Amino acid sequence: MSKKGISRRTLFGSTALMAGANLLIPSAAAQGVPNSCAPLPTKWDFEADVVVIGAGACGMAAAIRAADFGADVLVVDTNYDVGGHAILSAGSIALGGGTALQKKYGIQDDPETYFQDLTDWSVTEVDGMPDYRFADRAVQHALAYNGPAVYDFLAANGLPFEDEAPDNFQANHASGVTALRSHHVKWKNGVGGPSPTGTNGTSVMRPLDESARKRKNIRFLFNYHMDRIFREQPLEGRVLGIEAHYTPTILPGQTKPLVSWKTDGNIDFHEPSVTVKARKGIVIATGGNTGNVEFRRMFDPRLTSEFQLGGGEWSPQDGSGELAAMAIGAALWGCCNQAMNRNGALRRGAFVGSRTSYVAWKPQSPIWGKVKATGLFVGNWQDCIAVNQAGKRFYDETKPAYPNGTCFGFFDKSGGYVHGDWRNSSKIKPQFRNYIDAACAINEGSQGPDWEAGPQWAIFDSAAIKREQWKIDENSGEEGYFFKADTLDELQEKLTQNPYQKFEMPKGRLAETVARYNAFVEKGVDEDFDKPKPRYKIEQGPFYAAWCTVCTHDTYAGLRVNGKNQVVDMAGKVIPGLYCGGESAGGATQHGMGRCFTAGYIIGAEVVKG
């Protein structure tokens, strides 16, 4: 059988969006560990040397590099287009060890210094969380020693790095403090291709998309969600291939699935399921597990279903890669790094009124029909109060979403940083994440068996809208997550329309909370939470309630891999032919695309060895 002249048997050659599903309801594969005893396929729909699952930062780097070594590559992604979570990013990539840009601007760095930074036990975040203490040394060593080569690889594949000195931008926390390592790519509107959000990550992933499609030995199979990895024996032998099911991305009110903006190399296939044989190896680059409620609660039991995934409308991070690998014996790794309030794992988004609250969606987005709201950017939290599901304030609203980490250099300048010095942690000014912890805490509205914290709501009035210069229209807030009423009692009643607002507040609760806060404004003192000089009363109707619930974000715990990014089983043995990188792999504590690209770069050279 062939499709447009391409034989399915001889075809050579990440997971982002499951259409029509609640983003925090796991897929069929993610509801439990896939069956490792499933029979092997009697036939394969497609074959390739290398099968890459996920078209994000790690997956695209692995595909291009493997293709450059002569492998036939098939990239399978549940979304209709490439990009993964990376295309939503700020475009900052942490790379060190002496990159060409570091050298150009006189920044002293080398691989060993980078490695020592990434394994320094003495460095802690501002709340005491150790950045590097529990990282896997082999994984960090590979990250450090491949930094310069990865920069050259990305530049050669079209990434338009800004010709400016690397800095310590917040998007790259946990990249060490000895040298400046954040390299930047910026997007110019309309350049490079369509963008889900208009963020700089577009100019990171679109060039890689373009570069990959120039290679005749890379093909893409979009709209297929990987459910199962086949192995010679349930827990022994090589991996053989995968099974995936069809997940077309169809927006509300439309009948045709979305298609990628480029079609060169795309496979036109629409069967309910597909099997793909991997002759040399399989690459798991599925983007992590923070969108899978039951999976993430293994690390942090507080994270029940109301906590949405930042950017999840595009990239679900449903743990499918981890679950499929675990079913054939793979081990998890670095689990403590996903707990203990790792900087970036939990965030309070800057936008209120939209479900995930983290990404600035615009009506021009190709998936606007799934997003439904721009949200409102809160410039000054003096204009709002935040209440929990019980209708009560819980902390000072002006506290940051998460305190800045060591990437900002919070070392006392008079003392400086000394590698491995036990005094390092004492040189950091403590800044605890109490806002997020209070938001995730049980309250009088919490009930068993899971004792959910429930949603948080930003409460404000018409005067606040004027001060913030918000334009309120049909795109501002998502239905069920943004409410308007003439009185506070009416507003409180409307909150019950939200599916996560399971607690019915006592009558008049919201009005009581606002009245108490207004009294603090008159006094100029917040007697409950020490909000600095509360400035504005909430008294001019109509009144508004906008979703501002803490969202989940980065994944730091994942599959166990070694320095070659080979997946390791519970006995400490390599699973032949199986590789993993990016947020689906454990061991690296660095945030952002640097670790993802580096893992893909390493995998691309290793997987072709078969």
C-alpha positions as CSV (number, residue, x, y, z in Angstrom):
1,M,0.0,0.0,0.0
2,S,1.3,3.5,-0.7
3,K,0.3,7.1,-0.1
4,K,1.1,9.4,-2.9
5,G,3.8,7.1,-4.2
6,I,5.5,6.7,-0.8
7,S,5.6,3.1,0.3
8,R,4.5,2.7,3.9
9,R,6.8,-0.3,4.4
10,T,9.9,1.6,3.1
11,L,9.1,5.0,4.5
12,F,11.9,6.7,6.2
13,G,11.7,9.0,7.6
14,S,6.2,15.5,20.2
15,T,3.7,15.7,21.8
16,A,1.7,18.9,22.1
17,L,-2.1,18.9,21.8
18,M,-4.8,16.4,22.3
19,A,-7.9,17.7,20.4
20,G,-11.3,17.6,22.0
21,A,-10.0,16.6,25.5
22,N,-9.8,18.4,28.8
23,L,-6.1,19.2,29.0
24,L,-5.8,17.9,32.5
25,I,-7.7,14.6,31.9
26,P,-5.1,12.1,31.0
27,S,-5.3,10.4,27.6
28,A,-6.3,6.8,27.3
29,A,-2.7,5.8,27.5
30,A,-2.0,8.1,30.4
31,Q,-4.9,6.8,32.6
32,G,-2.6,4.0,33.7
33,V,0.6,2.3,32.7
34,P,0.2,0.8,29.2
35,N,0.1,-2.9,29.0
36,S,3.6,-4.2,28.6
37,C,2.3,-7.7,27.7
38,A,0.4,-6.5,24.6
39,P,1.2,-8.8,21.6
40,L,3.6,-7.5,19.0
41,P,2.1,-6.1,15.8
42,T,1.6,-8.7,13.0
43,K,2.5,-5.9,10.6
44,W,4.0,-2.4,10.8
45,D,2.3,0.5,9.0
46,F,5.6,2.4,8.7
47,E,9.3,1.8,9.3
48,A,12.2,4.1,9.9
49,D,15.7,3.9,11.3
50,V,14.9,6.3,14.1
51,V,11.4,7.1,15.5
52,V,11.3,10.4,17.4
53,I,8.2,11.0,19.6
54,G,7.7,14.7,19.9
55,A,8.6,17.7,17.7
56,G,9.7,20.1,20.4
57,A,13.2,21.2,21.2
58,C,14.7,17.8,22.1
59,G,12.9,15.9,19.4
60,M,13.7,18.3,16.5
61,A,17.4,18.5,17.5
62,A,17.6,14.7,17.7
63,A,15.8,14.2,14.4
64,I,18.1,16.7,12.5
65,R,21.3,15.3,14.1
66,A,20.3,11.7,13.4
67,A,19.5,12.6,9.8
68,D,22.8,14.3,9.4
69,F,24.4,10.9,10.4
70,G,22.5,9.3,7.5
71,A,19.5,7.8,9.4
72,D,16.0,7.7,8.1
73,V,13.9,9.5,10.7
74,L,10.2,9.6,11.4
75,V,8.9,12.3,13.8
76,V,5.6,11.5,15.4
77,D,3.7,14.2,17.2
78,T,0.2,14.5,18.7
79,N,-0.1,18.1,17.6
80,Y,-0.7,19.2,14.0
81,D,2.6,21.2,13.9
82,V,6.1,21.3,15.3
83,G,7.2,23.4,18.3
84,G,6.2,21.7,21.5
85,H,6.5,23.8,24.6
86,A,9.6,25.5,23.2
87,I,7.7,27.5,20.7
88,L,5.8,29.2,23.5
89,S,9.1,30.2,25.3
90,A,10.8,33.5,25.7
91,G,13.6,32.4,23.3
92,S,16.4,32.2,25.9
93,I,18.7,29.2,25.8
94,A,21.1,28.4,28.6
95,L,24.4,27.1,27.1
96,G,27.8,27.3,28.6
97,G,31.3,25.9,28.6
98,G,32.7,28.5,26.2
99,T,30.3,29.0,23.4
100,A,31.2,31.2,20.4
101,L,29.1,34.0,21.8
102,Q,30.6,33.8,25.2
103,K,34.1,34.0,23.7
104,K,33.2,36.9,21.5
105,Y,32.1,39.0,24.5
106,G,34.9,38.0,26.8
107,I,32.9,35.8,29.1
108,Q,35.3,33.3,30.7
109,D,33.8,29.8,30.8
110,D,34.8,26.2,30.0
111,P,33.1,22.8,30.2
112,E,34.7,21.8,33.5
113,T,33.7,25.1,35.2
114,Y,30.2,24.6,33.8
115,F,30.1,21.1,35.2
116,Q,31.3,22.1,38.6
117,D,28.6,24.8,38.7
118,L,25.9,22.3,37.8
119,T,26.9,19.9,40.6
120,D,27.7,22.4,43.4
121,W,26.1,21.1,46.5
122,S,26.5,24.5,48.3
123,V,24.2,26.6,46.1
124,T,20.6,26.9,47.2
125,E,17.7,28.9,45.9
126,V,16.4,31.8,47.8
127,D,14.0,29.5,49.7
128,G,16.6,27.0,50.5
129,M,15.9,24.5,47.6
130,P,19.3,23.2,46.4
131,D,19.6,23.8,42.7
132,Y,22.2,21.2,41.9
133,R,22.7,19.0,44.9
134,F,20.4,16.2,43.7
135,A,21.2,16.3,40.0
136,D,22.6,13.3,38.2
137,R,26.3,13.9,37.7
138,A,26.5,12.0,34.4
139,V,23.6,14.0,33.0
140,Q,25.1,17.3,34.1
141,H,28.5,16.4,32.8
142,A,27.1,15.7,29.3
143,L,25.1,19.0,29.5
144,A,28.2,20.9,30.4
145,Y,30.7,19.4,27.9
146,N,28.4,19.7,24.9
147,G,27.3,23.3,25.4
148,P,29.7,24.9,22.8
149,A,28.9,22.3,20.2
150,V,25.1,22.7,20.7
151,Y,25.4,26.4,20.2
152,D,27.2,25.9,16.9
153,F,24.7,23.3,15.9
154,L,21.7,25.6,16.5
155,A,23.3,28.5,14.8
156,A,24.1,26.3,11.8
157,N,20.5,25.3,11.6
158,G,19.2,28.8,11.4
159,L,18.6,30.1,14.9
160,P,19.1,33.9,14.7
161,F,20.9,34.4,18.0
162,E,21.1,38.0,19.0
163,D,24.6,39.5,18.7
164,E,24.8,40.5,22.3
165,A,26.6,39.3,25.4
166,P,24.9,36.3,27.1
167,D,23.4,37.3,30.5
168,N,21.7,35.6,33.4
169,F,18.1,36.1,32.3
170,Q,15.5,34.4,34.5
171,A,14.4,32.0,31.8
172,N,17.6,30.0,32.5
173,H,17.7,29.6,36.2
174,A,19.8,26.6,37.5
175,S,22.4,27.2,34.8
176,G,25.2,28.0,37.3
177,V,26.5,31.3,38.7
178,T,30.1,31.4,37.6
179,A,29.5,32.7,34.1
180,L,26.7,34.4,32.1
181,R,25.1,31.7,29.9
182,S,21.7,32.8,28.7
183,H,21.7,33.2,24.9
184,H,18.8,35.0,23.2
185,V,16.7,34.6,20.1
186,K,14.0,37.3,19.4
187,W,11.0,37.0,17.1
188,K,10.0,39.7,14.7
189,N,6.2,39.6,14.0
190,G,5.4,37.8,10.9
191,V,8.9,36.4,10.3
192,G,9.5,32.7,10.2
193,G,6.0,31.4,10.2
194,P,2.8,31.3,12.3
195,S,3.2,31.6,16.1
196,P,0.8,30.2,18.7
197,T,1.5,33.2,21.0
198,G,3.8,35.6,19.3
199,T,6.6,34.8,21.7
200,N,10.3,34.6,20.9
201,G,10.2,30.8,20.9
202,T,8.8,31.1,17.4
203,S,12.2,32.1,16.0
204,V,13.7,29.1,17.9
205,M,11.5,26.4,16.5
206,R,10.6,27.7,13.0
207,P,14.2,27.7,11.8
208,L,14.6,24.1,13.0
209,D,11.3,23.2,11.2
210,E,12.7,24.7,8.0
211,S,16.0,23.0,8.4
212,A,14.5,19.6,9.1
213,R,12.3,19.8,6.0
214,K,15.3,20.4,3.8
215,R,16.5,16.9,4.6
216,K,14.9,14.2,2.5
217,N,15.4,11.6,5.2
218,I,13.1,13.3,7.8
219,R,9.4,12.8,7.7
220,F,6.6,13.9,10.0
221,L,3.5,12.1,11.1
222,F,1.3,14.6,12.9
223,N,-1.9,14.2,14.9
224,Y,-0.8,10.8,16.4
225,H,-0.5,10.3,20.1
226,M,2.0,7.6,21.2
227,D,0.4,5.1,23.5
228,R,2.7,2.1,23.6
229,I,6.4,1.1,23.0
230,F,6.9,-2.5,21.9
231,R,9.9,-4.5,23.2
232,E,11.2,-7.9,22.2
233,Q,10.0,-9.2,25.6
234,P,7.9,-7.3,28.1
235,L,10.9,-6.4,30.2
236,E,13.8,-7.7,28.1
237,G,15.5,-7.1,24.8
238,R,15.5,-4.2,22.3
239,V,12.7,-1.8,21.7
240,L,11.0,-2.5,18.4
241,G,8.5,0.3,17.6
242,I,5.5,2.2,18.8
243,E,1.7,2.3,18.5
244,A,-0.2,5.6,18.4
245,H,-3.8,6.7,18.0
246,Y,-5.2,9.5,15.8
247,T,-5.7,12.8,17.5
248,P,-6.8,15.4,15.0
249,T,-6.9,19.0,16.2
250,I,-10.3,20.3,15.4
251,L,-11.3,23.7,16.8
252,P,-14.8,24.3,18.1
253,G,-17.2,25.1,15.3
254,Q,-15.0,23.6,12.6
255,T,-15.0,20.2,10.9
256,K,-11.6,20.0,9.3
257,P,-8.5,19.3,11.4
258,L,-5.7,21.9,11.6
259,V,-2.7,21.2,9.4
260,S,0.9,22.4,9.7
261,W,1.8,25.5,7.8
262,K,4.4,23.5,5.9
263,T,3.6,20.2,4.2
264,D,6.9,19.1,2.8
265,G,7.7,15.7,4.4
266,N,4.3,15.3,6.1
267,I,2.7,11.9,5.8
268,D,-1.0,11.9,4.8
269,F,-2.4,9.2,7.1
270,H,-5.6,9.2,9.0
271,E,-6.3,5.7,10.3
272,P,-7.5,5.4,13.9
273,S,-4.2,3.8,15.0
274,V,-0.8,3.3,13.5
275,T,2.2,1.1,14.2
276,V,5.8,2.3,13.4
277,K,8.8,0.0,13.5
278,A,12.1,1.5,14.6
279,R,15.1,-0.2,13.1
280,K,17.8,1.5,15.2
281,G,16.0,3.3,18.1
282,I,13.2,5.3,19.6
283,V,13.5,8.8,21.1
284,I,11.1,9.9,23.8
285,A,10.8,13.7,23.6
286,T,7.2,14.1,24.8
287,G,7.7,17.1,27.0
288,G,7.2,16.0,30.6
289,N,4.4,15.1,32.9
290,T,3.1,18.2,34.7
291,G,-0.1,18.1,32.7
292,N,-1.0,14.6,34.0
293,V,-2.7,15.1,37.4
294,E,-2.1,11.6,38.8
295,F,1.5,11.5,37.6
296,R,2.5,14.8,39.0
297,R,0.8,14.1,42.4
298,M,3.4,11.3,42.9
299,F,5.9,14.2,43.5
300,D,3.5,16.8,45.0
301,P,0.2,15.5,46.3
302,R,-1.2,19.1,46.5
303,L,-1.4,19.4,42.7
304,T,-5.0,18.3,42.2
305,S,-7.0,18.9,39.0
306,E,-7.7,22.6,39.5
307,F,-4.1,23.5,38.8
308,Q,-3.9,23.9,35.1
309,L,-0.8,23.5,32.9
310,G,0.7,26.7,31.7
311,G,0.6,26.6,27.9
312,G,-1.3,23.4,28.0
313,E,-3.7,24.4,25.2
314,W,-0.8,23.8,22.9
315,S,1.5,21.4,24.7
316,P,-0.2,18.9,27.1
317,Q,2.9,17.4,28.8
318,D,0.8,14.4,29.7
319,G,3.5,11.9,30.8
320,S,2.8,9.6,27.9
321,G,6.4,9.0,27.1
322,E,7.3,8.2,30.7
323,L,4.3,5.9,31.1
324,A,5.0,3.9,28.0
325,A,8.7,3.5,29.0
326,M,7.8,2.6,32.5
327,A,5.5,-0.2,31.2
328,I,8.6,-1.9,29.6
329,G,10.8,-1.5,32.7
330,A,12.2,2.1,32.7
331,A,12.9,3.7,36.0
332,L,12.0,7.2,37.2
333,W,14.9,9.5,38.3
334,G,15.5,12.8,40.1
335,C,12.1,12.7,41.7
336,C,13.0,15.0,44.6
337,N,13.8,17.7,42.1
338,Q,10.1,17.9,41.1
339,A,9.1,18.4,44.7
340,M,10.2,20.9,47.3
341,N,9.0,23.9,45.3
342,R,11.6,23.7,42.5
343,N,11.8,27.2,41.0
344,G,9.6,27.1,37.9
345,A,7.6,24.0,38.6
346,L,4.7,26.1,40.0
347,R,3.9,29.6,38.9
348,R,1.3,32.3,39.4
349,G,0.6,33.6,35.9
350,A,0.7,37.3,35.1
351,F,-2.7,37.0,33.3
352,V,-6.0,36.6,35.0
353,G,-9.3,35.4,33.5
354,S,-7.9,32.7,31.3
355,R,-7.6,29.1,32.3
356,T,-3.9,28.5,32.2
357,S,-3.0,32.2,33.0
358,Y,0.6,31.9,32.0
359,V,0.8,32.5,28.2
360,A,-0.3,35.7,26.4
361,W,-2.7,34.2,23.9
362,K,-4.0,36.4,21.1
363,P,-7.0,36.1,18.8
364,Q,-4.5,35.7,15.9
365,S,-3.3,32.4,17.4
366,P,-4.0,29.4,15.1
367,I,-5.5,27.6,18.1
368,W,-7.6,30.5,19.3
369,G,-10.7,28.4,19.3
370,K,-9.3,26.2,22.1
371,V,-7.8,29.1,24.0
372,K,-10.8,31.4,24.0
373,A,-9.4,34.3,26.0
374,T,-6.4,36.7,26.1
375,G,-6.6,37.2,29.9
376,L,-5.8,40.5,31.5
377,F,-2.3,41.4,32.5
378,V,-2.1,42.6,36.1
379,G,0.5,45.4,36.2
380,N,-0.1,46.2,39.9
381,W,-1.7,43.8,42.4
382,Q,-2.7,46.8,44.5
383,D,-5.6,46.9,42.1
384,C,-6.9,43.4,43.0
385,I,-7.2,41.0,45.9
386,A,-6.9,37.3,45.5
387,V,-9.3,34.9,47.3
388,N,-9.4,31.2,47.6
389,Q,-12.3,28.9,47.0
390,A,-13.7,29.8,50.5
391,G,-13.8,33.5,49.4
392,K,-11.0,34.5,51.8
393,R,-7.7,36.2,51.1
394,F,-4.7,34.0,51.9
395,Y,-1.5,36.1,51.4
396,D,0.0,39.4,50.2
397,E,-1.1,39.7,46.6
398,T,1.9,41.8,45.7
399,K,4.4,39.0,46.4
400,P,6.1,37.7,43.2
401,A,4.8,34.7,41.3
402,Y,8.0,32.9,42.4
403,P,11.1,34.6,43.9
404,N,14.1,35.1,41.7
405,G,16.6,32.3,41.7
406,T,20.4,32.1,41.7
407,C,20.5,33.0,38.0
408,F,20.1,36.6,39.1
409,G,23.3,36.4,41.2
410,F,21.8,36.8,44.7
411,F,25.2,36.4,46.2
412,D,26.5,39.2,48.5
413,K,28.8,41.2,46.2
414,S,31.2,41.8,49.0
415,G,31.7,38.1,49.5
416,G,31.1,36.6,46.1
417,Y,30.6,33.0,45.1
418,V,33.2,30.3,45.7
419,H,32.5,26.9,44.3
420,G,31.7,24.3,47.0
421,D,32.0,26.9,49.9
422,W,29.6,26.1,52.7
423,R,29.1,29.9,53.1
424,N,27.4,30.3,49.8
425,S,23.9,29.6,51.0
426,S,24.3,32.2,53.8
427,K,25.1,34.8,51.1
428,I,21.6,34.6,49.6
429,K,18.8,36.7,50.9
430,P,15.9,34.4,51.8
431,Q,12.7,34.9,49.8
432,F,10.2,32.2,50.5
433,R,7.4,31.1,48.1
434,N,4.7,31.5,50.7
435,Y,2.2,33.0,48.2
436,I,2.2,29.8,46.1
437,D,2.3,27.5,49.2
438,A,-0.7,29.4,50.7
439,A,-2.6,29.1,47.4
440,C,-2.0,25.3,47.3
441,A,-2.9,24.8,51.0
442,I,-6.1,23.3,52.2
443,N,-8.7,25.8,53.4
444,E,-12.2,25.6,54.9
445,G,-13.5,24.8,51.5
446,S,-11.3,21.7,51.1
447,Q,-12.9,18.3,51.4
448,G,-11.8,14.7,51.3
449,P,-10.7,12.5,49.8
450,D,-8.2,14.8,48.1
451,W,-8.7,18.0,50.1
452,E,-8.2,20.2,47.0
453,A,-7.1,23.8,47.6
454,G,-9.6,24.8,44.8
455,P,-9.2,27.8,42.5
456,Q,-8.0,31.3,43.4
457,W,-9.8,34.4,42.1
458,A,-8.7,37.9,41.4
459,I,-11.4,40.3,42.7
460,F,-11.5,43.9,41.4
461,D,-13.9,46.7,40.5
462,S,-14.5,49.1,37.6
463,A,-12.1,51.6,39.0
464,A,-9.3,49.0,38.8
465,I,-10.1,48.5,35.2
466,K,-9.4,52.2,34.5
467,R,-6.2,52.2,36.5
468,E,-4.9,49.1,34.7
469,Q,-6.1,50.5,31.4
470,W,-7.8,47.2,30.5
471,K,-10.0,47.0,27.5
472,I,-12.8,44.5,28.5
473,D,-14.3,42.7,25.5
474,E,-15.5,39.3,24.5
475,N,-12.0,38.1,24.3
476,S,-10.8,39.2,27.7
477,G,-11.9,36.3,29.8
478,E,-12.8,32.7,29.2
479,E,-16.4,31.6,29.9
480,G,-16.6,30.0,33.3
481,Y,-13.3,31.6,34.4
482,F,-14.2,35.3,34.2
483,F,-17.3,36.8,35.8
484,K,-19.0,40.2,36.1
485,A,-21.8,41.3,38.4
486,D,-23.4,44.4,39.7
487,T,-23.0,43.3,43.3
488,L,-20.5,41.2,45.2
489,D,-23.2,38.8,46.3
490,E,-24.2,38.2,42.7
491,L,-20.5,37.8,41.8
492,Q,-20.1,35.1,44.5
493,E,-23.1,33.2,43.2
494,K,-21.6,33.1,39.6
495,L,-18.4,31.5,40.8
496,T,-20.3,28.2,41.2
497,Q,-20.4,28.0,37.4
498,N,-16.7,27.2,37.3
499,P,-16.2,23.4,37.3
500,Y,-13.4,23.6,39.9
501,Q,-15.3,25.8,42.4
502,K,-16.7,22.9,44.3
503,F,-17.2,24.8,47.6
504,E,-20.2,27.0,48.0
505,M,-19.2,30.0,50.0
506,P,-21.5,31.1,52.9
507,K,-23.9,33.8,51.8
508,G,-22.2,37.2,51.9
509,R,-18.7,35.8,52.3
510,L,-17.1,37.7,49.4
511,A,-18.7,41.0,50.5
512,E,-17.3,40.4,54.0
513,T,-13.8,39.8,52.6
514,V,-13.9,42.9,50.5
515,A,-15.3,45.0,53.3
516,R,-12.5,43.9,55.6
517,Y,-9.9,44.7,52.9
518,N,-11.5,48.2,52.3
519,A,-11.1,48.9,56.0
520,F,-7.3,48.1,55.7
521,V,-7.1,50.6,52.8
522,E,-8.6,53.2,55.1
523,K,-6.0,52.4,57.8
524,G,-3.2,52.0,55.3
525,V,-2.2,48.7,57.1
526,D,-3.0,45.2,56.0
527,E,-3.5,43.5,59.4
528,D,-3.9,40.1,57.9
529,F,-1.1,39.6,55.4
530,D,1.1,42.8,55.5
531,K,0.4,43.9,52.0
532,P,2.4,47.1,51.7
533,K,0.1,50.1,52.3
534,P,-3.1,48.8,50.6
535,R,-4.1,51.6,48.3
536,Y,-7.5,51.1,46.6
537,K,-10.9,50.1,47.8
538,I,-13.0,47.7,45.9
539,E,-16.3,49.5,45.8
540,Q,-17.2,50.8,42.3
541,G,-19.5,48.3,40.5
542,P,-19.8,46.4,38.4
543,F,-17.4,43.9,40.1
544,Y,-15.3,41.2,38.5
545,A,-13.8,37.8,39.4
546,A,-11.0,36.4,37.2
547,W,-9.3,33.1,37.5
548,C,-5.8,33.5,38.9
549,T,-5.1,30.0,40.0
550,V,-1.5,28.9,40.3
551,C,-0.4,26.8,37.3
552,T,2.0,23.9,36.8
553,H,4.9,24.4,34.5
554,D,8.3,22.8,34.3
555,T,9.0,19.1,34.7
556,Y,12.3,18.1,36.5
557,A,11.6,14.4,37.3
558,G,11.4,11.9,34.5
559,L,12.9,8.7,33.1
560,R,16.3,7.6,34.2
561,V,18.9,8.2,31.6
562,N,22.7,8.0,31.5
563,G,25.2,10.4,30.0
564,K,24.3,9.2,26.5
565,N,20.6,9.8,27.2
566,Q,19.9,6.0,27.0
567,V,16.9,5.0,29.1
568,V,17.8,2.9,32.1
569,D,15.6,0.3,33.8
570,M,14.9,-0.5,37.4
571,A,17.9,-2.9,37.5
572,G,20.2,-0.1,36.4
573,K,20.6,-1.6,32.9
574,V,20.2,0.3,29.6
575,I,17.1,-0.6,27.6
576,P,18.6,-1.2,24.2
577,G,17.5,1.3,21.5
578,L,15.5,3.6,23.8
579,Y,16.6,7.2,24.4
580,C,15.0,10.1,26.2
581,G,15.7,13.8,26.7
582,G,14.2,17.1,27.5
583,E,11.6,17.4,30.3
584,S,10.7,13.7,30.0
585,A,14.1,12.8,31.3
586,G,15.2,13.1,35.0
587,G,18.6,14.1,36.3
588,A,19.0,17.7,35.1
589,T,17.7,20.5,37.2
590,Q,18.3,23.3,34.7
591,H,15.2,25.1,33.4
592,G,14.5,25.7,29.8
593,M,15.6,24.7,26.3
594,G,19.3,24.4,26.9
595,R,19.0,21.0,28.5
596,C,16.5,19.9,25.9
597,F,18.6,20.9,22.9
598,T,21.7,19.4,24.4
599,A,19.9,16.1,25.0
600,G,18.6,16.0,21.5
601,Y,22.1,16.8,20.1
602,I,23.6,13.9,22.1
603,I,20.8,11.5,21.2
604,G,21.0,12.2,17.5
605,A,24.6,10.9,17.4
606,E,24.0,7.9,19.7
607,V,20.7,6.5,18.3
608,V,22.1,5.9,14.8
609,K,24.6,3.4,16.2
610,G,21.7,1.0,16.7
